[in-house]
Amino acid sequence: MPKIFFAMTLIGALMLMACGFSKPLPTPVPLPTLVPIPAGAEEIKLDITDFNQETIEIKTGTAVTWTHRGKFQHTTTHTPKLTGELKEWDSDILAPGEVYRHVFNTPGTYEYVCRVHAIRMRATITVVE
């Protein structure tokens, strides 16, 4: 009887171990591909977790790179003011450590928000020639 109990326990333990090792590994989430900075273009680096009524002025062709250095999810999302105006960019949800870049090729004033925290996280970029 003890041999059968030992054999059954051993088989049960092996089956449990096999089940634990058969789980598929989680699929890695790809980081967003950054838009390349055009040759000779200027780059402005901003912290995505720290914009609040911020206004900056940049030249046409400047690349703005937002880096997420915080703990919570954020976005950088253009909020068009005119009906029918196209949204220039939307980073989608960025997790801590992720980066998003947009190159501003057209002069104008661009208001943007964090879609997650739109009430308090708003800013403006003015693009001049």
Phi, psi and chi 1 to 4 in degrees:
 res  aa     phi    psi   chi1   chi2   chi3   chi4
   1 MET       -  -44.4 -175.7   75.5  161.4      -
   2 PRO   -61.3  -33.5  -19.3   26.3      -      -
   3 LYS   -66.7  -41.0  -72.1 -176.6 -178.4  179.3
   4 ILE   -65.5  -43.5  -67.0  174.9      -      -
   5 PHE   -60.8  -45.0  178.5   75.2      -      -
   6 PHE   -61.4  -44.4  177.5   74.2      -      -
   7 ALA   -64.2  -42.5      -      -      -      -
   8 MET   -66.0  -40.6  -62.8  -81.9  -75.4      -
   9 THR   -64.1  -43.3  -56.0      -      -      -
  10 LEU   -63.2  -45.3 -177.1   60.7      -      -
  11 ILE   -63.1  -43.4  -69.6  170.9      -      -
  12 GLY   -61.4  -43.6      -      -      -      -
  13 ALA   -63.7  -41.8      -      -      -      -
  14 LEU   -64.5  -38.6  -69.8  173.2      -      -
  15 MET   -65.9  -41.8  -72.0  175.4   62.8      -
  16 LEU   -63.9  -41.7  -75.2  173.4      -      -
  17 MET   -63.9  -40.2  -74.8  177.1   41.0      -
  18 ALA   -64.5  -39.1      -      -      -      -
  19 CYS   -64.9  -39.1  -71.9      -      -      -
  20 GLY   -66.3  -32.1      -      -      -      -
  21 PHE   -87.4   -8.9  -68.6  118.9      -      -
  22 SER   -89.8   -3.0   65.8      -      -      -
  23 LYS   -67.7  135.9  -69.1 -179.4 -175.6  175.1
  24 PRO   -70.2  148.5   23.4  -30.2      -      -
  25 LEU   -70.0  146.5  -65.8  173.2      -      -
  26 PRO   -64.4  144.4   18.2  -25.1      -      -
  27 THR   -72.6  125.3  -54.7      -      -      -
  28 PRO   -66.7  141.9   16.7  -22.1      -      -
  29 VAL   -86.3  122.1  176.6      -      -      -
  30 PRO   -70.6  142.1   23.7  -29.6      -      -
  31 LEU   -74.7  148.6  -67.2  174.9      -      -
  32 PRO   -61.9  143.0    7.6   -9.8      -      -
  33 THR   -78.2  128.3  -56.4      -      -      -
  34 LEU   -80.2  139.1  -69.3  179.2      -      -
  35 VAL   -66.2  131.4  173.5      -      -      -
  36 PRO   -67.0  149.5   17.2  -22.6      -      -
  37 ILE   -82.9  124.1  -61.1  173.1      -      -
  38 PRO   -58.8  148.7  -20.3   30.9      -      -
  39 ALA   -56.1  130.3      -      -      -      -
  40 GLY    81.2   -1.9      -      -      -      -
  41 ALA   -80.9  153.1      -      -      -      -
  42 GLU   -85.3  150.7 -176.2  178.6   -9.5      -
  43 GLU  -123.3  132.9  179.2 -176.0   21.7      -
  44 ILE  -110.0  130.4  -57.4  -68.6      -      -
  45 LYS  -108.0  127.3  -65.3 -178.0  179.2 -174.9
  46 LEU  -123.9  150.5  -59.6  174.9      -      -
  47 ASP   -91.9  118.1 -175.6  -16.3      -      -
  48 ILE   -64.9  -19.5 -160.8  168.1      -      -
  49 THR   -88.5    1.7   58.7      -      -      -
  50 ASP  -136.2   47.4 -168.7   28.5      -      -
  51 PHE  -117.7  130.2   63.4   86.2      -      -
  52 ASN  -153.1  103.0 -175.5   13.1      -      -
  53 GLN    58.5   24.6  -58.1  -62.2  -34.1      -
  54 GLU   -74.9  140.9  175.6  179.8  -76.6      -
  55 THR  -130.5  126.8  -59.5      -      -      -
  56 ILE  -126.7  154.9   63.2  170.0      -      -
  57 GLU  -118.7  131.2 -175.9  175.0  -69.9      -
  58 ILE  -132.8  167.0   61.5  173.7      -      -
  59 LYS   -91.2  153.8  -67.2 -180.0 -177.7  175.8
  60 THR   -53.5  137.0  -56.5      -      -      -
  61 GLY    91.0   -2.2      -      -      -      -
  62 THR   -75.6  139.1  -60.6      -      -      -
  63 ALA   -96.3  129.2      -      -      -      -
  64 VAL  -107.5  126.6  174.8      -      -      -
  65 THR  -115.9  119.0  -57.5      -      -      -
  66 TRP   -97.8  130.1  -71.9  -90.5      -      -
  67 THR  -115.7  133.5  -57.9      -      -      -
  68 HIS   -92.2  107.5 -173.5  -26.1      -      -
  69 ARG  -109.7    9.2  -67.1 -173.1  175.6   93.4
  70 GLY   -98.7 -160.4      -      -      -      -
  71 LYS  -106.2  -26.1  -63.2  178.1 -175.3  175.2
  72 PHE  -106.6  161.7  -54.0  104.7      -      -
  73 GLN   -68.8  143.4  -65.5  179.8  -26.1      -
  74 HIS  -145.0  165.7  -68.2  -69.6      -      -
  75 THR  -134.4  166.9   72.9      -      -      -
  76 THR  -125.8  114.9  171.2      -      -      -
  77 THR  -134.8  121.7  -54.9      -      -      -
  78 HIS   -64.9  135.6  175.2 -134.4      -      -
  79 THR  -117.9   93.9   53.1      -      -      -
  80 PRO   -58.1  141.6  -18.8   29.7      -      -
  81 LYS   -92.2  -33.0  -76.1  -65.8 -173.7 -170.9
  82 LEU   -93.0  141.2  -56.7  173.5      -      -
  83 THR   -61.4  130.9  -56.7      -      -      -
  84 GLY    89.2  -11.4      -      -      -      -
  85 GLU   -68.9  136.1 -177.4 -178.3    0.2      -
  86 LEU   -78.8  145.7  -62.5  176.7      -      -
  87 LYS   -72.8  124.5 -171.9 -176.4  -62.7 -175.3
  88 GLU   -74.8  -36.8  -74.3  -76.4  -37.0      -
  89 TRP  -157.3  157.4   76.2   92.0      -      -
  90 ASP  -157.2  113.2 -175.2   -6.7      -      -
  91 SER   -72.4  -14.8   68.2      -      -      -
  92 ASP    65.2 -177.3 -153.0    5.0      -      -
  93 ILE   -69.1  127.2  -60.4  -72.0      -      -
  94 LEU  -108.6  131.1  -64.7  176.2      -      -
  95 ALA   -86.5  162.6      -      -      -      -
  96 PRO   -51.5  133.7  -29.3   37.4      -      -
  97 GLY    94.8  -15.4      -      -      -      -
  98 GLU   -82.4  160.3  -69.1 -175.9  -40.7      -
  99 VAL  -131.2  145.8  175.8      -      -      -
 100 TYR  -135.9  142.1 -179.7   79.6      -      -
 101 ARG  -132.5  142.0  179.1  179.9  -63.9  138.3
 102 HIS  -136.6  135.7  180.0   74.8      -      -
 103 VAL   -99.8  125.6  178.1      -      -      -
 104 PHE   -94.3  105.1  -70.3   83.9      -      -
 105 ASN  -102.8   -8.3  -68.0  -45.4      -      -
 106 THR  -122.4  127.1  -53.8      -      -      -
 107 PRO   -59.9  148.8  -20.9   31.6      -      -
 108 GLY   154.1 -178.6      -      -      -      -
 109 THR  -111.6  125.4  -60.2      -      -      -
 110 TYR  -120.5  113.2  -59.8   90.3      -      -
 111 GLU   -90.3  143.8  -67.0 -176.7    4.5      -
 112 TYR  -143.1  159.7   66.4   98.9      -      -
 113 VAL  -138.0  167.8  -60.3      -      -      -
 114 CYS   -93.3  118.7  167.8      -      -      -
 115 ARG   -61.8  -26.2  -75.7 -172.5  -75.5  126.4
 116 VAL   -76.0  -35.2 -179.7      -      -      -
 117 HIS  -128.1   45.7  -52.7  101.7      -      -
 118 ALA   -60.4  -27.1      -      -      -      -
 119 ILE   -66.2  -40.0  -67.5  173.5      -      -
 120 ARG  -111.6  -11.8   69.1  176.6 -169.7  -88.2
 121 MET  -111.3   90.6  -66.7 -176.4   72.9      -
 122 ARG  -134.6  148.1  -51.2  177.3   80.6   68.6
 123 ALA  -158.4  171.7      -      -      -      -
 124 THR  -135.8  140.0  -56.2      -      -      -
 125 ILE  -120.8  124.8  -65.0  176.1      -      -
 126 THR  -105.2  125.0  -58.6      -      -      -
 127 VAL  -107.2  122.3 -178.4      -      -      -
 128 VAL  -118.7  159.4  -64.0      -      -      -
 129 GLU   -80.0      -  -65.5 -151.2   44.2      -
